[in-house]
Protein backbone atom coordinates (compact mmCIF):
# COMPACT_ATOMS: atom_id res chain seq x y z
CA UNK A 1 0.00 0.00 0.00
CA UNK A 2 1.42 3.38 -1.02
CA UNK A 3 -1.18 5.33 0.95
CA UNK A 4 -2.48 3.73 4.12
CA UNK A 5 -4.61 4.56 7.16
CA UNK A 6 -3.01 3.92 10.53
CA UNK A 7 -4.49 4.97 13.88
CA UNK A 8 -6.82 7.48 12.26
CA UNK A 9 -4.13 9.13 10.11
CA UNK A 10 -3.19 8.69 6.46
CA UNK A 11 0.42 8.09 5.39
CA UNK A 12 2.19 8.04 2.01
CA UNK A 13 5.34 5.92 2.13
CA UNK A 14 5.41 6.36 5.89
CA UNK A 15 5.01 10.16 5.87
CA UNK A 16 1.85 11.67 7.32
CA UNK A 17 -0.31 13.28 4.65
CA UNK A 18 -1.49 16.11 6.90
CA UNK A 19 2.14 16.97 7.69
CA UNK A 20 3.03 17.10 3.99
CA UNK A 21 0.07 19.38 3.30
CA UNK A 22 1.08 21.71 6.12
CA UNK A 23 4.72 21.78 5.02
CA UNK A 24 4.15 22.45 1.32
CA UNK A 25 0.66 23.96 1.31
CA UNK A 26 -2.16 22.95 -1.00
CA UNK A 27 -2.73 22.21 -3.76
CA UNK A 28 0.36 20.04 -4.18
CA UNK A 29 1.42 16.95 -6.11
CA UNK A 30 3.14 14.20 -4.10
CA UNK A 31 4.98 11.34 -5.84
CA UNK A 32 6.31 8.08 -4.41
CA UNK A 33 9.67 7.03 -5.86
CA UNK A 34 9.22 3.58 -4.31
CA UNK A 35 5.97 3.10 -6.23
CA UNK A 36 7.59 4.14 -9.51
CA UNK A 37 10.51 1.76 -8.98
CA UNK A 38 8.19 -1.12 -8.07
CA UNK A 39 5.96 -0.57 -11.11
CA UNK A 40 8.94 -0.30 -13.45
CA UNK A 41 10.37 -3.65 -12.34
CA UNK A 42 6.93 -5.29 -12.31
CA UNK A 43 6.08 -4.23 -15.86
CA UNK A 44 9.52 -5.19 -17.17
CA UNK A 45 9.40 -8.59 -15.48
CA UNK A 46 5.91 -9.41 -16.79
CA UNK A 47 6.64 -8.35 -20.37
CA UNK A 48 9.88 -10.24 -20.76
CA UNK A 49 12.57 -9.04 -18.37
CA UNK A 50 15.86 -8.23 -20.06
CA UNK A 51 14.42 -9.21 -23.45
CA UNK A 52 12.39 -5.99 -23.63
CA UNK A 53 13.42 -2.36 -23.14
CA UNK A 54 11.02 0.04 -21.43
CA UNK A 55 11.00 3.46 -23.07
CA UNK A 56 9.29 5.67 -20.49
CA UNK A 57 6.56 7.71 -22.21
CA UNK A 58 7.50 10.92 -20.49
CA UNK A 59 4.51 12.98 -21.64
CA UNK A 60 2.86 11.47 -18.54
CA UNK A 61 5.25 13.27 -16.18
CA UNK A 62 8.36 15.15 -17.31
CA UNK A 63 9.78 16.62 -14.14
CA UNK A 64 13.56 16.30 -14.70
CA UNK A 65 14.02 14.61 -11.33
CA UNK A 66 11.55 11.91 -12.37
CA UNK A 67 13.38 11.54 -15.69
CA UNK A 68 16.67 11.05 -13.83
CA UNK A 69 15.01 8.36 -11.71
CA UNK A 70 13.97 6.42 -14.81
CA UNK A 71 17.39 6.86 -16.38
CA UNK A 72 18.96 5.41 -13.24
CA UNK A 73 16.68 2.37 -13.55
CA UNK A 74 17.93 1.66 -17.06
CA UNK A 75 14.85 2.86 -18.94
CA UNK A 76 14.86 4.53 -22.31
CA UNK A 77 12.65 7.48 -23.20
CA UNK A 78 9.72 7.99 -25.53
CA UNK A 79 9.62 11.71 -26.42
CA UNK A 80 6.76 13.16 -28.45
CA UNK A 81 8.34 16.60 -28.83
CA UNK A 82 11.83 17.99 -29.29
CA UNK A 83 11.38 19.71 -25.94
CA UNK A 84 10.82 16.36 -24.23
CA UNK A 85 13.82 15.04 -26.17
CA UNK A 86 16.00 17.84 -24.83
CA UNK A 87 14.73 17.31 -21.28
CA UNK A 88 15.70 13.66 -21.64
CA UNK A 89 19.17 14.45 -22.92
CA UNK A 90 19.59 16.88 -20.03
CA UNK A 91 18.55 14.15 -17.60
CA UNK A 92 21.33 11.88 -18.83
CA UNK A 93 19.66 9.69 -21.45
CA UNK A 94 21.90 8.74 -24.36
CA UNK A 95 20.57 9.60 -27.84
CA UNK A 96 20.12 5.93 -28.75
CA UNK A 97 17.97 5.50 -25.64
CA UNK A 98 15.49 8.13 -26.85
CA UNK A 99 12.86 7.54 -29.51
CA UNK A 100 11.33 10.72 -30.93
CA UNK A 101 7.70 10.08 -31.87
CA UNK A 102 6.14 13.36 -33.00
CA UNK A 103 2.72 14.04 -34.49
CA UNK A 104 2.20 16.42 -37.41
CA UNK A 105 5.31 18.51 -36.67
CA UNK A 106 7.31 20.64 -39.08
CA UNK A 107 10.54 19.69 -40.80
CA UNK A 108 12.61 21.70 -38.33
CA UNK A 109 11.69 19.28 -35.54
CA UNK A 110 13.04 16.35 -37.54
CA UNK A 111 16.17 18.41 -38.21
CA UNK A 112 16.71 18.95 -34.49
CA UNK A 113 16.16 15.26 -33.77
CA UNK A 114 18.71 14.26 -36.41
CA UNK A 115 21.19 16.75 -34.98
CA UNK A 116 20.68 15.21 -31.53
CA UNK A 117 21.21 11.70 -32.92
CA UNK A 118 18.08 10.12 -31.39
CA UNK A 119 15.92 7.42 -32.90
CA UNK A 120 13.20 8.94 -35.09
CA UNK A 121 9.70 7.56 -35.52
CA UNK A 122 7.73 8.84 -38.52
CA UNK A 123 3.96 8.58 -38.65
CA UNK A 124 3.06 9.96 -42.07
CA UNK A 125 4.24 9.55 -45.64
CA UNK A 126 5.37 13.18 -46.14
CA UNK A 127 7.64 12.88 -43.10
CA UNK A 128 9.11 9.65 -44.44
CA UNK A 129 9.70 11.33 -47.81
CA UNK A 130 11.36 14.30 -46.11
CA UNK A 131 13.67 12.14 -44.02
CA UNK A 132 14.68 10.06 -47.04
CA UNK A 133 15.34 13.12 -49.21
CA UNK A 134 17.12 15.23 -46.59
CA UNK A 135 18.85 12.50 -44.57
CA UNK A 136 19.08 9.43 -46.87
CA UNK A 137 21.50 7.62 -44.56
CA UNK A 138 19.63 8.27 -41.31
CA UNK A 139 17.64 5.19 -40.23
CA UNK A 140 14.04 5.73 -39.13
CA UNK A 141 11.20 3.86 -37.50
CA UNK A 142 7.76 3.74 -39.16
CA UNK A 143 4.64 4.15 -37.06
CA UNK A 144 1.74 2.15 -38.43
CA UNK A 145 -1.95 2.64 -37.77
CA UNK A 146 -3.35 -0.88 -37.24
CA UNK A 147 -6.99 0.28 -37.43
CA UNK A 148 -7.86 -0.94 -33.93
CA UNK A 149 -10.28 0.96 -31.69
CA UNK A 150 -8.84 0.29 -28.26
CA UNK A 151 -8.45 3.31 -25.97
CA UNK A 152 -10.53 3.85 -22.86
CA UNK A 153 -12.12 7.05 -24.25
CA UNK A 154 -12.54 8.37 -27.77
CA UNK A 155 -10.09 11.18 -27.02
CA UNK A 156 -7.31 8.78 -26.01
CA UNK A 157 -7.89 6.13 -28.66
CA UNK A 158 -5.32 6.74 -31.40
CA UNK A 159 -5.04 3.53 -33.44
CA UNK A 160 -8.39 3.52 -35.26
CA UNK A 161 -8.89 4.18 -38.96
CA UNK A 162 -9.89 7.83 -38.51
CA UNK A 163 -6.98 8.75 -36.23
CA UNK A 164 -4.31 11.26 -37.25
CA UNK A 165 -1.62 8.97 -35.83
CA UNK A 166 0.47 6.55 -37.87
CA UNK A 167 0.50 5.38 -41.48
CA UNK A 168 -2.50 3.22 -42.32
CA UNK A 169 -1.80 -0.46 -42.79
CA UNK A 170 -3.57 -0.04 -46.14
CA UNK A 171 -0.74 2.31 -47.20
CA UNK A 172 2.09 -0.06 -46.36
CA UNK A 173 2.56 -0.78 -50.06
CA UNK A 174 3.46 2.90 -50.53
CA UNK A 175 5.99 2.68 -47.71
CA UNK A 176 7.49 -0.49 -49.16
CA UNK A 177 7.59 1.00 -52.65
CA UNK A 178 9.45 4.01 -51.28
CA UNK A 179 11.94 1.75 -49.52
CA UNK A 180 12.59 -0.25 -52.67
CA UNK A 181 12.74 2.73 -55.01
CA UNK A 182 14.73 5.12 -52.86
CA UNK A 183 16.55 2.78 -50.48
CA UNK A 184 14.96 4.29 -47.35
CA UNK A 185 16.60 3.05 -44.19
CA UNK A 186 13.76 1.71 -42.03
CA UNK A 187 15.18 0.10 -38.89
CA UNK A 188 12.05 -0.13 -36.75
CA UNK A 189 8.29 -0.58 -36.82
CA UNK A 190 6.00 0.97 -34.23
CA UNK A 191 2.40 1.28 -33.16
CA UNK A 192 0.44 2.83 -30.29
CA UNK A 193 -3.30 2.23 -30.23
CA UNK A 194 -4.31 4.36 -27.26
CA UNK A 195 -4.26 4.82 -23.51
CA UNK A 196 -6.11 2.66 -20.99
CA UNK A 197 -6.89 -0.20 -23.42
CA UNK A 198 -10.08 -1.80 -22.17
CA UNK A 199 -9.53 -5.39 -23.29
CA UNK A 200 -6.35 -7.42 -23.70
CA UNK A 201 -7.79 -8.94 -26.86
CA UNK A 202 -7.78 -5.53 -28.54
CA UNK A 203 -4.09 -5.09 -27.82
CA UNK A 204 -3.21 -8.65 -28.82
CA UNK A 205 -5.01 -8.21 -32.13
CA UNK A 206 -3.12 -4.97 -32.77
CA UNK A 207 0.15 -6.78 -31.96
CA UNK A 208 -0.81 -9.47 -34.45
CA UNK A 209 -1.20 -6.79 -37.11
CA UNK A 210 2.11 -5.15 -36.13
CA UNK A 211 4.18 -8.33 -36.24
CA UNK A 212 2.55 -9.52 -39.47
CA UNK A 213 3.34 -6.16 -41.07
CA UNK A 214 6.91 -6.35 -39.76
CA UNK A 215 7.55 -9.44 -41.89
CA UNK A 216 7.66 -7.16 -44.95
CA UNK A 217 10.50 -4.99 -43.61
CA UNK A 218 13.60 -7.04 -44.24
CA UNK A 219 16.08 -4.67 -42.57
CA UNK A 220 14.27 -4.27 -39.25
CA UNK A 221 16.35 -4.31 -36.09
CA UNK A 222 13.58 -3.47 -33.60
CA UNK A 223 9.82 -3.48 -33.07
CA UNK A 224 8.18 -0.94 -30.75
CA UNK A 225 4.80 -2.09 -29.47
CA UNK A 226 3.79 1.22 -27.86
CA UNK A 227 1.74 0.75 -24.70
CA UNK A 228 -1.63 1.88 -23.36
CA UNK A 229 -1.79 -0.76 -20.63
CA UNK A 230 -4.92 -0.42 -18.54
CA UNK A 231 -4.66 0.36 -14.84
CA UNK A 232 -7.35 0.02 -12.18
CA UNK A 233 -8.78 3.26 -10.80
CA UNK A 234 -11.34 1.57 -8.55
CA UNK A 235 -11.20 -1.40 -6.21
CA UNK A 236 -13.29 -3.55 -8.56
CA UNK A 237 -11.67 -2.28 -11.75
CA UNK A 238 -9.74 -4.49 -14.16
CA UNK A 239 -6.21 -4.01 -15.48
CA UNK A 240 -4.13 -5.37 -18.33
CA UNK A 241 -2.86 -8.94 -17.96
CA UNK A 242 0.80 -8.13 -18.50
CA UNK A 243 1.99 -11.71 -18.16
CA UNK A 244 -0.46 -12.80 -20.88
CA UNK A 245 0.80 -10.01 -23.12
CA UNK A 246 4.39 -10.95 -22.30
CA UNK A 247 3.83 -14.58 -23.34
CA UNK A 248 2.19 -13.46 -26.58
CA UNK A 249 5.13 -11.14 -27.31
CA UNK A 250 7.63 -13.94 -26.77
CA UNK A 251 5.83 -16.12 -29.31
CA UNK A 252 5.47 -13.35 -31.91
CA UNK A 253 9.04 -12.21 -31.52
CA UNK A 254 10.35 -15.73 -32.01
CA UNK A 255 8.29 -16.10 -35.20
CA UNK A 256 9.47 -12.76 -36.62
CA UNK A 257 13.11 -13.52 -35.86
CA UNK A 258 12.75 -16.83 -37.67
CA UNK A 259 11.32 -15.13 -40.77
CA UNK A 260 13.85 -12.26 -40.85
CA UNK A 261 16.79 -14.43 -39.83
CA UNK A 262 18.08 -12.13 -37.09
CA UNK A 263 17.52 -11.09 -33.49
CA UNK A 264 14.95 -8.30 -33.06
CA UNK A 265 15.07 -5.74 -30.26
CA UNK A 266 11.73 -5.28 -28.54
CA UNK A 267 10.63 -1.90 -27.16
CA UNK A 268 7.55 -0.75 -25.27
CA UNK A 269 6.54 2.72 -24.13
CA UNK A 270 4.72 2.61 -20.79
CA UNK A 271 3.88 5.94 -19.23
CA UNK A 272 0.73 6.08 -17.14
CA UNK A 273 1.15 2.55 -15.79
CA UNK A 274 4.55 3.53 -14.35
CA UNK A 275 3.66 6.81 -12.65
CA UNK A 276 -0.09 7.09 -12.16
CA UNK A 277 -0.37 5.16 -8.89
CA UNK A 278 2.71 6.91 -7.53
CA UNK A 279 1.00 10.31 -7.56
CA UNK A 280 -1.34 11.97 -5.09
CA UNK A 281 -2.93 15.38 -5.53
CA UNK A 282 -3.69 17.17 -2.27
CA UNK A 283 -6.15 20.05 -2.03
CA UNK A 284 -8.23 21.81 0.62
CA UNK A 285 -11.95 22.44 0.91
CA UNK A 286 -12.87 26.11 0.46
CA UNK A 287 -16.58 25.78 1.04
CA UNK A 288 -19.49 23.36 1.19
CA UNK A 289 -22.55 24.65 -0.65
CA UNK A 290 -25.85 22.87 -0.15
CA UNK A 291 -28.56 23.58 -2.72
CA UNK A 292 -32.04 22.01 -2.99
CA UNK A 293 -30.73 19.40 -5.46
CA UNK A 294 -26.98 19.04 -4.93
CA UNK A 295 -24.24 19.42 -2.37
CA UNK A 296 -21.12 21.06 -3.81
CA UNK A 297 -17.72 20.63 -2.17
CA UNK A 298 -15.63 23.49 -3.50
CA UNK A 299 -11.84 23.04 -3.36
CA UNK A 300 -8.83 25.33 -3.78
CA UNK A 301 -7.92 23.97 -7.20
CA UNK A 302 -9.55 23.32 -10.56
CA UNK A 303 -9.14 21.80 -13.98
CA UNK A 304 -6.17 24.12 -14.43
CA UNK A 305 -4.29 21.70 -12.15
CA UNK A 306 -6.05 18.39 -12.92
CA UNK A 307 -7.95 18.47 -16.19
CA UNK A 308 -8.43 14.73 -16.78
CA UNK A 309 -11.96 14.46 -15.30
CA UNK A 310 -13.21 17.38 -17.40
CA UNK A 311 -11.25 16.46 -20.53
CA UNK A 312 -12.11 12.78 -20.90
CA UNK A 313 -14.20 11.77 -17.88
CA UNK A 314 -11.29 10.27 -15.95
CA UNK A 315 -12.16 8.84 -12.54
CA UNK A 316 -9.97 9.55 -9.50
CA UNK A 317 -10.72 8.18 -6.06
CA UNK A 318 -11.11 11.08 -3.62
CA UNK A 319 -10.35 10.59 0.08
CA UNK A 320 -11.28 13.00 2.86
CA UNK A 321 -8.12 12.68 4.91
CA UNK A 322 -9.46 14.98 7.62
CA UNK A 323 -12.46 12.77 8.42
CA UNK A 324 -11.40 9.17 7.81
CA UNK A 325 -14.13 7.63 9.97
CA UNK A 326 -16.98 9.99 9.08
CA UNK A 327 -20.35 9.15 7.61
CA UNK A 328 -20.65 9.01 3.84
CA UNK A 329 -22.51 11.56 1.75
CA UNK A 330 -22.98 12.06 -1.97
CA UNK A 331 -21.52 15.31 -3.25
CA UNK A 332 -20.17 17.05 -6.33
CA UNK A 333 -16.50 17.92 -5.89
CA UNK A 334 -15.94 21.10 -7.89
CA UNK A 335 -13.09 23.50 -8.54
CA UNK A 336 -12.64 27.28 -8.44
CA UNK A 337 -12.32 27.91 -12.19
CA UNK A 338 -14.89 30.33 -13.61
CA UNK A 339 -16.79 27.83 -15.76
CA UNK A 340 -18.03 24.28 -15.28
CA UNK A 341 -15.22 22.67 -13.32
CA UNK A 342 -16.18 19.29 -11.90
CA UNK A 343 -13.87 16.62 -10.50
CA UNK A 344 -16.61 14.20 -9.44
CA UNK A 345 -20.40 14.12 -9.63
CA UNK A 346 -22.66 12.42 -7.10
CA UNK A 347 -19.54 10.91 -5.50
CA UNK A 348 -19.82 9.25 -2.09
CA UNK A 349 -17.10 10.47 0.27
CA UNK A 350 -16.80 11.02 4.00
CA UNK A 351 -18.73 14.01 5.37
CA UNK A 352 -16.82 17.13 4.36
CA UNK A 353 -16.35 20.50 6.05
CA UNK A 354 -14.55 23.72 5.21
CA UNK A 355 -10.79 23.33 5.66
CA UNK A 356 -10.73 19.55 5.20
CA UNK A 357 -7.87 17.98 3.26
CA UNK A 358 -8.81 15.90 0.21
CA UNK A 359 -6.51 13.53 -1.66
CA UNK A 360 -6.96 12.51 -5.29
CA UNK A 361 -5.40 9.12 -6.03
CA UNK A 362 -3.80 8.00 -9.30
CA UNK A 363 -2.68 11.55 -10.03
CA UNK A 364 0.89 10.86 -11.12
CA UNK A 365 0.16 10.68 -14.85
CA UNK A 366 -1.07 13.64 -16.90
CA UNK A 367 -1.85 15.64 -13.78
CA UNK A 368 0.81 18.32 -13.47
CA UNK A 369 1.90 17.93 -17.10
CA UNK A 370 -1.51 18.93 -18.44
CA UNK A 371 -1.81 21.83 -16.02
CA UNK A 372 -2.11 25.45 -17.06
CA UNK A 373 -2.34 29.00 -15.77
CA UNK A 374 -5.98 29.36 -16.76
CA UNK A 375 -7.71 32.12 -14.77
CA UNK A 376 -4.13 33.30 -14.08
CA UNK A 377 -3.73 30.70 -11.37
CA UNK A 378 -0.32 29.49 -10.24
CA UNK A 379 0.69 25.91 -10.93
CA UNK A 380 1.30 23.84 -7.78
CA UNK A 381 4.55 22.44 -6.42
CA UNK A 382 5.73 18.86 -6.88
CA UNK A 383 7.22 16.77 -4.09
CA UNK A 384 9.02 13.43 -4.34
CA UNK A 385 9.23 10.95 -1.47
CA UNK A 386 12.45 8.98 -1.75
CA UNK A 387 13.73 6.51 0.86
CA UNK A 388 11.51 7.90 3.59
CA UNK A 389 12.24 11.60 3.00
CA UNK A 390 10.30 14.26 1.12
CA UNK A 391 12.00 16.52 -1.43
CA UNK A 392 10.63 19.56 -3.23
CA UNK A 393 11.28 18.97 -6.94
CA UNK A 394 9.32 21.94 -8.30
CA UNK A 395 8.38 25.06 -6.35
CA UNK A 396 4.95 26.65 -6.37
CA UNK A 397 4.63 29.36 -9.00
CA UNK A 398 4.42 33.01 -8.03
CA UNK A 399 3.15 36.17 -9.74
CA UNK A 400 6.58 36.75 -11.28
CA UNK A 401 6.25 33.43 -13.14
CA UNK A 402 3.08 34.64 -14.88
CA UNK A 403 4.78 37.72 -16.32
CA UNK A 404 8.42 36.68 -16.74
CA UNK A 405 8.03 36.07 -20.50
CA UNK A 406 5.91 39.14 -21.18
CA UNK A 407 7.47 41.84 -23.37
CA UNK A 408 5.81 45.21 -22.74
CA UNK A 409 6.42 47.68 -25.62
CA UNK A 410 5.10 50.52 -23.37
CA UNK A 411 2.42 51.55 -25.86
CA UNK A 412 -0.11 52.75 -23.30
Buried (B, 14 or more C-beta within 10 A) or exposed (E): EBBEBEEEEBBBBEBBBBEBBEEBBBBBBBBBBBBBBBBBEEBBBBBBEEBBBBBBBBBBBBBBBBBBBBBEBEBBBBBBBBEBBBBBBEBEBEBEBBBBBBBEBEEEBBBBBBEBEBBBBBBBBEBBBBBBEEBEEBBBBBBBBBBBBBBBBEEBBBBBEEBEBBBBBEBBEBBBEBBEEEEBBBBBBBBBBBBBBBEBEBBBBBBBBBBBBBEBBEEBBBBBBBBBBBBEBEEEEEEBBBEBBBBBBBEBBEBBEEEBEEEBBBBBBBBBBBBBBBBBBBBBBBBBEEEEEEBBBBBBBBBBBBBBBBBBEBBBBBBBBBBEEBEEBEBBBBBBBEEEBBBBEEBEBBBBEEEBBBBBBBBBBBBBBBBEEBBEBBBBBBBBBBEEEBEBBBEBBEEEEBEEEEEEEEEE
